[in-house]
Amino acid sequence: MKKSLKASYTVEASMLMPLVLFFIFQGFALGISLCQEVQKASVYSARLQELSGADIFKRSEMLEEAGENIWK
């Protein structure tokens, strides 16, 4: 004789699996979003590191002196 099995596990799994998959894919989406944010920030940081503070200061001083010389 065969035992009859209830389908309750199948029904519960069919309700639970979409939720599990949703949370997994939301985690993937969040991870991708954070990776893109870090990538943008690292490009910005690299540009800032390329700047030379001394050159900017010298340029601004030269502009101020040129402005003073024009108005004298």
N, CA, C and O atoms as CSV, one atom per row, in Angstrom:
chain,resi,resn,atom,element,x,y,z
A,1,MET,N,N,0.814,-1.185,0.000
A,1,MET,CA,C,0.000,0.000,0.000
A,1,MET,C,C,0.865,1.260,0.000
A,1,MET,O,O,1.888,1.349,0.679
A,2,LYS,N,N,0.409,2.220,-0.789
A,2,LYS,CA,C,1.136,3.475,-0.837
A,2,LYS,C,C,0.633,4.422,0.239
A,2,LYS,O,O,-0.557,4.471,0.551
A,3,LYS,N,N,1.579,5.174,0.795
A,3,LYS,CA,C,1.186,6.201,1.744
A,3,LYS,C,C,0.831,7.458,0.967
A,3,LYS,O,O,1.522,7.824,0.016
A,4,SER,N,N,-0.201,8.089,1.357
A,4,SER,CA,C,-0.539,9.359,0.700
A,4,SER,C,C,0.117,10.497,1.481
A,4,SER,O,O,0.021,10.569,2.706
A,5,LEU,N,N,0.782,11.381,0.743
A,5,LEU,CA,C,1.456,12.505,1.371
A,5,LEU,C,C,0.653,13.768,1.155
A,5,LEU,O,O,0.035,13.967,0.109
A,6,LYS,N,N,0.674,14.596,2.145
A,6,LYS,CA,C,-0.016,15.875,2.010
A,6,LYS,C,C,0.879,16.827,1.221
A,6,LYS,O,O,2.104,16.712,1.252
A,7,ALA,N,N,0.276,17.732,0.542
A,7,ALA,CA,C,1.013,18.684,-0.293
A,7,ALA,C,C,1.315,19.972,0.447
A,7,ALA,O,O,1.627,20.983,-0.184
A,8,SER,N,N,1.232,19.962,1.739
A,8,SER,CA,C,1.417,21.198,2.497
A,8,SER,C,C,2.848,21.743,2.343
A,8,SER,O,O,3.044,22.958,2.305
A,9,TYR,N,N,3.836,20.861,2.255
A,9,TYR,CA,C,5.201,21.334,2.082
A,9,TYR,C,C,5.373,22.022,0.729
A,9,TYR,O,O,6.088,23.019,0.629
A,10,THR,N,N,4.740,21.511,-0.287
A,10,THR,CA,C,4.825,22.102,-1.614
A,10,THR,C,C,4.164,23.472,-1.628
A,10,THR,O,O,4.693,24.413,-2.221
A,11,VAL,N,N,3.036,23.587,-0.993
A,11,VAL,CA,C,2.325,24.868,-0.946
A,11,VAL,C,C,3.138,25.883,-0.155
A,11,VAL,O,O,3.264,27.037,-0.566
A,12,GLU,N,N,3.684,25.462,0.968
A,12,GLU,CA,C,4.494,26.385,1.773
A,12,GLU,C,C,5.739,26.820,1.002
A,12,GLU,O,O,6.124,27.988,1.044
A,13,ALA,N,N,6.360,25.887,0.305
A,13,ALA,CA,C,7.549,26.226,-0.477
A,13,ALA,C,C,7.200,27.175,-1.611
A,13,ALA,O,O,7.968,28.089,-1.909
A,14,SER,N,N,6.065,26.974,-2.239
A,14,SER,CA,C,5.673,27.852,-3.340
A,14,SER,C,C,5.369,29.266,-2.845
A,14,SER,O,O,5.474,30.222,-3.613
A,15,MET,N,N,5.001,29.406,-1.600
A,15,MET,CA,C,4.772,30.740,-1.035
A,15,MET,C,C,6.071,31.361,-0.525
A,15,MET,O,O,6.250,32.578,-0.582
A,16,LEU,N,N,6.963,30.530,-0.035
A,16,LEU,CA,C,8.194,31.023,0.570
A,16,LEU,C,C,9.290,31.319,-0.445
A,16,LEU,O,O,10.045,32.274,-0.263
A,17,MET,N,N,9.396,30.544,-1.487
A,17,MET,CA,C,10.476,30.710,-2.467
A,17,MET,C,C,10.471,32.071,-3.169
A,17,MET,O,O,11.549,32.639,-3.342
A,18,PRO,N,N,9.336,32.625,-3.579
A,18,PRO,CA,C,9.381,33.963,-4.179
A,18,PRO,C,C,9.928,35.019,-3.220
A,18,PRO,O,O,10.644,35.929,-3.637
A,19,LEU,N,N,9.590,34.898,-1.943
A,19,LEU,CA,C,10.120,35.844,-0.958
A,19,LEU,C,C,11.632,35.696,-0.805
A,19,LEU,O,O,12.365,36.684,-0.752
A,20,VAL,N,N,12.081,34.446,-0.736
A,20,VAL,CA,C,13.515,34.200,-0.608
A,20,VAL,C,C,14.258,34.740,-1.828
A,20,VAL,O,O,15.288,35.399,-1.686
A,21,LEU,N,N,13.743,34.463,-3.023
A,21,LEU,CA,C,14.375,34.960,-4.248
A,21,LEU,C,C,14.345,36.486,-4.306
A,21,LEU,O,O,15.313,37.106,-4.747
A,22,PHE,N,N,13.249,37.091,-3.868
A,22,PHE,CA,C,13.147,38.544,-3.844
A,22,PHE,C,C,14.250,39.151,-2.979
A,22,PHE,O,O,14.930,40.089,-3.395
A,23,PHE,N,N,14.420,38.611,-1.780
A,23,PHE,CA,C,15.443,39.150,-0.882
A,23,PHE,C,C,16.856,38.912,-1.410
A,23,PHE,O,O,17.732,39.758,-1.233
A,24,ILE,N,N,17.078,37.794,-2.041
A,24,ILE,CA,C,18.398,37.515,-2.619
A,24,ILE,C,C,18.707,38.526,-3.720
A,24,ILE,O,O,19.795,39.102,-3.750
A,25,PHE,N,N,17.742,38.744,-4.633
A,25,PHE,CA,C,17.973,39.679,-5.739
A,25,PHE,C,C,18.032,41.123,-5.265
A,25,PHE,O,O,18.732,41.939,-5.866
A,26,GLN,N,N,17.319,41.451,-4.211
A,26,GLN,CA,C,17.432,42.789,-3.629
A,26,GLN,C,C,18.841,42.990,-3.053
A,26,GLN,O,O,19.407,44.078,-3.153
A,27,GLY,N,N,19.388,41.955,-2.462
A,27,GLY,CA,C,20.765,42.021,-1.963
A,27,GLY,C,C,21.752,42.222,-3.094
A,27,GLY,O,O,22.699,42.999,-2.969
A,28,PHE,N,N,21.530,41.517,-4.210
A,28,PHE,CA,C,22.390,41.708,-5.385
A,28,PHE,C,C,22.294,43.140,-5.898
A,28,PHE,O,O,23.312,43.763,-6.202
A,29,ALA,N,N,21.070,43.663,-5.994
A,29,ALA,CA,C,20.865,45.026,-6.497
A,29,ALA,C,C,21.533,46.045,-5.584
A,29,ALA,O,O,22.140,47.004,-6.060
A,30,LEU,N,N,21.422,45.842,-4.282
A,30,LEU,CA,C,22.064,46.748,-3.334
A,30,LEU,C,C,23.584,46.675,-3.462
A,30,LEU,O,O,24.262,47.702,-3.421
A,31,GLY,N,N,24.114,45.479,-3.616
A,31,GLY,CA,C,25.561,45.310,-3.780
A,31,GLY,C,C,26.063,45.991,-5.044
A,31,GLY,O,O,27.107,46.643,-5.018
A,32,ILE,N,N,25.344,45.852,-6.141
A,32,ILE,CA,C,25.741,46.494,-7.393
A,32,ILE,C,C,25.686,48.008,-7.254
A,32,ILE,O,O,26.581,48.713,-7.720
A,33,SER,N,N,24.640,48.504,-6.614
A,33,SER,CA,C,24.502,49.944,-6.402
A,33,SER,C,C,25.661,50.495,-5.565
A,33,SER,O,O,26.217,51.549,-5.878
A,34,LEU,N,N,26.010,49.787,-4.523
A,34,LEU,CA,C,27.112,50.227,-3.660
A,34,LEU,C,C,28.451,50.165,-4.393
A,34,LEU,O,O,29.301,51.035,-4.203
A,35,CYS,N,N,28.644,49.148,-5.225
A,35,CYS,CA,C,29.878,49.056,-6.016
A,35,CYS,C,C,30.000,50.231,-6.970
A,35,CYS,O,O,31.087,50.789,-7.125
A,36,GLN,N,N,28.900,50.617,-7.616
A,36,GLN,CA,C,28.923,51.751,-8.528
A,36,GLN,C,C,29.206,53.046,-7.781
A,36,GLN,O,O,29.921,53.913,-8.285
A,37,GLU,N,N,28.651,53.180,-6.587
A,37,GLU,CA,C,28.894,54.380,-5.779
A,37,GLU,C,C,30.363,54.478,-5.374
A,37,GLU,O,O,30.954,55.556,-5.420
A,38,VAL,N,N,30.941,53.359,-4.981
A,38,VAL,CA,C,32.357,53.348,-4.602
A,38,VAL,C,C,33.235,53.647,-5.814
A,38,VAL,O,O,34.244,54.343,-5.696
A,39,GLN,N,N,32.854,53.123,-6.978
A,39,GLN,CA,C,33.622,53.371,-8.196
A,39,GLN,C,C,33.612,54.858,-8.538
A,39,GLN,O,O,34.650,55.412,-8.899
A,40,LYS,N,N,32.457,55.511,-8.429
A,40,LYS,CA,C,32.372,56.948,-8.703
A,40,LYS,C,C,33.205,57.739,-7.689
A,40,LYS,O,O,33.890,58.693,-8.055
A,41,ALA,N,N,33.143,57.342,-6.424
A,41,ALA,CA,C,33.896,58.038,-5.393
A,41,ALA,C,C,35.395,57.856,-5.596
A,41,ALA,O,O,36.165,58.780,-5.331
A,42,SER,N,N,35.820,56.698,-6.056
A,42,SER,CA,C,37.253,56.471,-6.247
A,42,SER,C,C,37.784,57.293,-7.412
A,42,SER,O,O,38.926,57.750,-7.372
A,43,VAL,N,N,36.973,57.490,-8.451
A,43,VAL,CA,C,37.391,58.344,-9.568
A,43,VAL,C,C,37.535,59.772,-9.085
A,43,VAL,O,O,38.491,60.459,-9.444
A,44,TYR,N,N,36.590,60.222,-8.274
A,44,TYR,CA,C,36.644,61.575,-7.713
A,44,TYR,C,C,37.871,61.738,-6.827
A,44,TYR,O,O,38.534,62.774,-6.855
A,45,SER,N,N,38.168,60.699,-6.034
A,45,SER,CA,C,39.330,60.747,-5.142
A,45,SER,C,C,40.622,60.801,-5.954
A,45,SER,O,O,41.551,61.523,-5.591
A,46,ALA,N,N,40.686,60.050,-7.037
A,46,ALA,CA,C,41.895,60.060,-7.876
A,46,ALA,C,C,42.111,61.439,-8.482
A,46,ALA,O,O,43.245,61.910,-8.564
A,47,ARG,N,N,41.037,62.084,-8.905
A,47,ARG,CA,C,41.157,63.439,-9.458
A,47,ARG,C,C,41.642,64.416,-8.396
A,47,ARG,O,O,42.442,65.305,-8.687
A,48,LEU,N,N,41.163,64.257,-7.168
A,48,LEU,CA,C,41.607,65.142,-6.092
A,48,LEU,C,C,43.081,64.929,-5.764
A,48,LEU,O,O,43.792,65.880,-5.439
A,49,GLN,N,N,43.541,63.683,-5.850
A,49,GLN,CA,C,44.937,63.406,-5.550
A,49,GLN,C,C,45.858,63.966,-6.624
A,49,GLN,O,O,47.019,64.270,-6.351
A,50,GLU,N,N,45.344,64.105,-7.853
A,50,GLU,CA,C,46.159,64.659,-8.926
A,50,GLU,C,C,46.349,66.164,-8.782
A,50,GLU,O,O,47.299,66.727,-9.326
A,51,LEU,N,N,45.453,66.814,-8.053
A,51,LEU,CA,C,45.572,68.259,-7.876
A,51,LEU,C,C,46.782,68.586,-7.005
A,51,LEU,O,O,47.094,67.874,-6.051
A,52,SER,N,N,47.431,69.648,-7.348
A,52,SER,CA,C,48.566,70.097,-6.551
A,52,SER,C,C,48.168,71.384,-5.841
A,52,SER,O,O,47.907,72.405,-6.476
A,53,GLY,N,N,48.126,71.319,-4.542
A,53,GLY,CA,C,47.715,72.481,-3.753
A,53,GLY,C,C,48.644,73.663,-3.948
A,53,GLY,O,O,48.189,74.807,-3.989
A,54,ALA,N,N,49.928,73.407,-4.068
A,54,ALA,CA,C,50.893,74.495,-4.244
A,54,ALA,C,C,50.663,75.214,-5.569
A,54,ALA,O,O,50.734,76.441,-5.627
A,55,ASP,N,N,50.391,74.465,-6.626
A,55,ASP,CA,C,50.133,75.088,-7.925
A,55,ASP,C,C,48.877,75.949,-7.889
A,55,ASP,O,O,48.851,77.041,-8.456
A,56,ILE,N,N,47.847,75.463,-7.230
A,56,ILE,CA,C,46.611,76.237,-7.127
A,56,ILE,C,C,46.866,77.519,-6.347
A,56,ILE,O,O,46.391,78.589,-6.729
A,57,PHE,N,N,47.618,77.409,-5.251
A,57,PHE,CA,C,47.919,78.588,-4.438
A,57,PHE,C,C,48.736,79.604,-5.248
A,57,PHE,O,O,48.449,80.801,-5.223
A,58,LYS,N,N,49.749,79.119,-5.961
A,58,LYS,CA,C,50.574,80.023,-6.783
A,58,LYS,C,C,49.724,80.710,-7.848
A,58,LYS,O,O,49.871,81.910,-8.079
A,59,ARG,N,N,48.845,79.966,-8.492
A,59,ARG,CA,C,47.990,80.528,-9.528
A,59,ARG,C,C,47.068,81.593,-8.950
A,59,ARG,O,O,46.876,82.646,-9.559
A,60,SER,N,N,46.495,81.327,-7.775
A,60,SER,CA,C,45.598,82.313,-7.170
A,60,SER,C,C,46.371,83.558,-6.730
A,60,SER,O,O,45.865,84.674,-6.845
A,61,GLU,N,N,47.586,83.372,-6.228
A,61,GLU,CA,C,48.414,84.517,-5.856
A,61,GLU,C,C,48.771,85.342,-7.083
A,61,GLU,O,O,48.748,86.572,-7.031
A,62,MET,N,N,49.100,84.680,-8.184
A,62,MET,CA,C,49.432,85.402,-9.410
A,62,MET,C,C,48.221,86.174,-9.921
A,62,MET,O,O,48.367,87.291,-10.418
A,63,LEU,N,N,47.039,85.600,-9.806
A,63,LEU,CA,C,45.830,86.284,-10.243
A,63,LEU,C,C,45.547,87.503,-9.366
A,63,LEU,O,O,45.148,88.556,-9.863
A,64,GLU,N,N,45.755,87.352,-8.065
A,64,GLU,CA,C,45.542,88.492,-7.163
A,64,GLU,C,C,46.535,89.617,-7.472
A,64,GLU,O,O,46.161,90.789,-7.514
A,65,GLU,N,N,47.788,89.253,-7.686
A,65,GLU,CA,C,48.795,90.267,-8.013
A,65,GLU,C,C,48.469,90.934,-9.349
A,65,GLU,O,O,48.619,92.148,-9.489
A,66,ALA,N,N,48.026,90.152,-10.323
A,66,ALA,CA,C,47.671,90.722,-11.623
A,66,ALA,C,C,46.487,91.662,-11.468
A,66,ALA,O,O,46.451,92.718,-12.101
A,67,GLY,N,N,45.528,91.300,-10.643
A,67,GLY,CA,C,44.378,92.163,-10.398
A,67,GLY,C,C,44.797,93.459,-9.728
A,67,GLY,O,O,44.305,94.530,-10.084
A,68,GLU,N,N,45.697,93.372,-8.766
A,68,GLU,CA,C,46.181,94.576,-8.089
A,68,GLU,C,C,46.938,95.477,-9.058
A,68,GLU,O,O,46.804,96.699,-9.002
A,69,ASN,N,N,47.728,94.884,-9.943
A,69,ASN,CA,C,48.503,95.675,-10.894
A,69,ASN,C,C,47.579,96.368,-11.898
A,69,ASN,O,O,47.871,97.477,-12.344
A,70,ILE,N,N,46.481,95.729,-12.251
A,70,ILE,CA,C,45.554,96.356,-13.213
A,70,ILE,C,C,44.877,97.564,-12.597
A,70,ILE,O,O,44.698,98.580,-13.269
A,71,TRP,N,N,44.500,97.474,-11.338
A,71,TRP,CA,C,43.738,98.548,-10.709
A,71,TRP,C,C,44.617,99.637,-10.122
A,71,TRP,O,O,44.087,100.592,-9.553
A,72,LYS,N,N,45.912,99.541,-10.232
A,72,LYS,CA,C,46.814,100.586,-9.679
A,72,LYS,C,C,46.962,101.702,-10.644
A,72,LYS,O,O,47.673,102.668,-10.367
